[in-house]
Amino acid sequence: MVSTQSTGTTTTTELRNSPDSGEEFRPAGAKRTEKLPMTYFSRIADRFEDLMVKPDAIPTVSFLDACSAVPKLLLTIGGKAVITLSLDIGNNINKILTKQKLHPSKSDTLQAMVHYEIGTKTTHAKHSATVALLWLQREMSFVKELLLAIAVSHGVSDMSTVFVQCYDKTLRAHHNVMSRSVYTVASKAIPYREDMLRALGHDGMVNTDTAVLMDLKSYADAIDTVAKYTQTLYINNKTPGLMIN
């Protein structure tokens, strides 16, 4: 977790201080209810499905707690192929957390944090939370696409082409030539799909693959909900110099 406070305490404080749009906070997703074996996702303490959000208010610390589980997840399924992505996600989490700790009363939600930087004209300052969140949103969109692709690519073993397709759909437009080459090389090192599924489940247990596929989809769907809310934040606030998509 990125906070020394308990998740329950943090969430309660953030929700109480968040702007009131008239909408209620709701979980970003829903976990499976079927009685199937536990998976890797069952051991994640702060899952995106449990993140309480509404379109105009995403609690900052709880969001970062959920994001902080992603680098380890990526390394579990992707190994050395996703080291760069995992590090980038971690760096952007740390930049946002630093700003949250610096201005806690102005950063209860991601929306409040961005609005504060817009008001103080610091959206393009060094270590800007606005820029870090924009990149984190893009990276999480790629993660969502990759997890969904793993879930639905039945009959596919070599995931290198799928990895590239997910990258082309999300991050490629925002990267320079050097970064693109890094992901091209990474695609050649991505593990086989069956190895990814095995890493997320428990060998020898009946229905493990079914449980993993269901958890992959519910986790990815919840990430998608949150990513769309953050994307809307940038669209609504049209910050000069920042590409939204």
MITOR-927715 format. One line per 2 residues: number of its first residue (from 0); their letters; for each residue x, y, z of C-alpha. Coordinates in steps of 0.2 Angstrom, whole numbers, plus 5000, padded with zeros to 4 digits. Layout:
NUM> A> X:Y:Z; ...
***
This chain:
0> MV> 5000:5000:5000; 5006:5018:4997
2> ST> 4999:5025:5013; 5003:5022:5031
4> QS> 4984:5023:5035; 4973:5008:5034
6> TG> 4963:5007:5017; 4946:5008:5027
8> TT> 4951:5024:5036; 4959:5032:5020
10> TT> 4943:5028:5010; 4931:5035:5023
12> TE> 4941:5052:5024; 4943:5054:5006
14> LR> 4924:5050:5002; 4919:5063:5015
16> NS> 4930:5077:5008; 4926:5073:4990
18> PD> 4915:5085:4979; 4897:5081:4980
20> SG> 4890:5078:4962; 4874:5071:4969
22> EE> 4880:5053:4963; 4884:5040:4976
24> FR> 4901:5031:4976; 4901:5014:4969
26> PA> 4913:5000:4967; 4923:5001:4951
28> GA> 4919:4983:4947; 4912:4967:4953
30> KR> 4921:4951:4958; 4915:4934:4953
32> TE> 4903:4926:4965; 4906:4908:4958
34> KL> 4914:4896:4970; 4930:4892:4961
36> PM> 4948:4890:4966; 4958:4906:4972
38> TY> 4969:4914:4960; 4983:4927:4960
40> FS> 4970:4940:4961; 4962:4933:4977
42> RI> 4978:4938:4986; 4978:4956:4980
44> AD> 4974:4967:4995; 4968:4982:4986
46> RF> 4959:4977:4970; 4951:4989:4957
48> ED> 4935:4980:4959; 4934:4987:4977
50> LM> 4939:5005:4973; 4924:5016:4977
52> VK> 4923:5029:4964; 4911:5040:4955
54> PD> 4914:5049:4938; 4919:5065:4945
56> AI> 4928:5059:4961; 4942:5045:4962
58> PT> 4949:5045:4980; 4968:5048:4977
60> VS> 4976:5036:4990; 4964:5022:4987
62> FL> 4967:5023:4968; 4986:5023:4971
64> DA> 4984:5008:4983; 4975:4999:4969
66> CS> 4988:5004:4956; 5003:4999:4967
68> AV> 4998:4980:4964; 4999:4982:4945
70> PK> 5019:4981:4943; 5020:4965:4953
72> LL> 5005:4958:4943; 5014:4963:4927
74> LT> 5030:4955:4932; 5021:4939:4937
76> IG> 5014:4937:4920; 5026:4945:4909
78> GK> 5043:4944:4917; 5057:4954:4909
80> AV> 5046:4959:4895; 5037:4971:4906
82> IT> 5051:4978:4917; 5051:4995:4908
84> LS> 5032:4996:4910; 5032:4991:4928
86> LD> 5045:5004:4932; 5036:5018:4923
88> IG> 5020:5014:4932; 5029:5014:4949
90> NN> 5037:5031:4945; 5021:5039:4941
92> IN> 5013:5032:4956; 5027:5040:4967
94> KI> 5025:5057:4958; 5006:5057:4962
96> LT> 5009:5051:4980; 5022:5064:4983
98> KQ> 5010:5078:4977; 4996:5071:4988
100> KL> 5007:5071:5003; 5013:5089:4999
102> HP> 4995:5096:4998; 4984:5083:5006
104> SK> 4969:5095:5008; 4970:5099:4990
106> SD> 4972:5081:4984; 4958:5070:4992
108> TL> 4953:5065:4974; 4962:5064:4958
110> QA> 4950:5077:4951; 4954:5089:4965
112> MV> 4973:5087:4963; 4972:5091:4944
114> HY> 4961:5106:4947; 4973:5112:4961
116> EI> 4987:5111:4948; 4977:5120:4935
118> GT> 4973:5134:4947; 4991:5136:4952
120> KT> 4997:5135:4934; 5009:5120:4939
122> TH> 5002:5107:4927; 5018:5107:4917
124> AK> 5030:5109:4932; 5043:5096:4935
126> HS> 5035:5081:4943; 5018:5087:4940
128> AT> 5004:5076:4946; 4994:5081:4931
130> VA> 5006:5074:4919; 5010:5059:4930
132> LL> 4992:5054:4931; 4990:5056:4912
134> WL> 5004:5044:4909; 4997:5032:4922
136> QR> 4980:5033:4914; 4988:5028:4897
138> EM> 4998:5014:4905; 4983:5007:4914
140> SF> 4974:5007:4898; 4987:4996:4890
142> VK> 4987:4985:4906; 4968:4983:4903
144> EL> 4970:4979:4885; 4983:4966:4889
146> LL> 4974:4957:4903; 4958:4956:4892
148> AI> 4968:4949:4878; 4975:4936:4889
150> AV> 4958:4931:4894; 4950:4930:4877
152> SH> 4965:4924:4866; 4959:4906:4866
154> GV> 4969:4894:4855; 4984:4907:4855
156> SD> 5000:4902:4863; 5013:4915:4856
158> MS> 5007:4932:4863; 5020:4943:4855
160> TV> 5008:4949:4841; 4994:4952:4854
162> FV> 5006:4962:4865; 5010:4973:4850
164> QC> 4992:4975:4846; 4988:4981:4864
166> YD> 5003:4993:4863; 4998:5000:4846
168> KT> 4980:5003:4853; 4986:5013:4868
170> LR> 5004:5019:4871; 5012:5019:4854
172> AH> 5005:5036:4849; 5012:5044:4864
174> HN> 5030:5036:4863; 5045:5042:4854
176> VM> 5055:5031:4842; 5066:5024:4856
178> SR> 5052:5020:4868; 5043:5011:4853
180> SV> 5059:5000:4850; 5059:4995:4868
182> YT> 5041:4988:4867; 5045:4980:4850
184> VA> 5060:4971:4859; 5049:4967:4874
186> SK> 5035:4959:4863; 5048:4946:4858
188> AI> 5051:4941:4876; 5033:4940:4882
190> PY> 5029:4923:4889; 5017:4910:4881
192> RE> 4998:4912:4886; 4998:4895:4895
194> DM> 5012:4901:4906; 5004:4917:4910
196> LR> 4988:4908:4915; 4998:4895:4925
198> AL> 5007:4910:4934; 4990:4917:4939
200> GH> 4982:4901:4945; 4986:4885:4955
202> DG> 4993:4870:4946; 4983:4854:4948
204> MV> 4967:4861:4954; 4951:4858:4944
206> NT> 4943:4874:4936; 4958:4885:4939
208> DT> 4959:4891:4922; 4940:4896:4923
210> AV> 4943:4906:4939; 4959:4915:4931
212> LM> 4949:4920:4916; 4935:4927:4926
214> DL> 4946:4936:4937; 4956:4943:4923
216> KS> 4941:4950:4915; 4933:4957:4931
218> YA> 4950:4966:4936; 4952:4973:4918
220> DA> 4935:4979:4917; 4937:4988:4934
222> ID> 4953:4996:4927; 4944:5001:4912
224> TV> 4930:5010:4922; 4943:5020:4932
226> AK> 4954:5024:4916; 4938:5031:4908
228> YT> 4934:5042:4922; 4952:5049:4922
230> QT> 4952:5052:4904; 4936:5061:4906
232> LY> 4944:5073:4918; 4957:5078:4905
234> IN> 4944:5080:4891; 4933:5091:4902
236> NK> 4948:5102:4908; 4957:5103:4891
238> TP> 4974:5107:4898; 4985:5115:4884
240> GL> 5000:5104:4879; 4993:5087:4885
242> MI> 4987:5074:4872; 4971:5066:4880
244> N> 4969:5049:4871
***
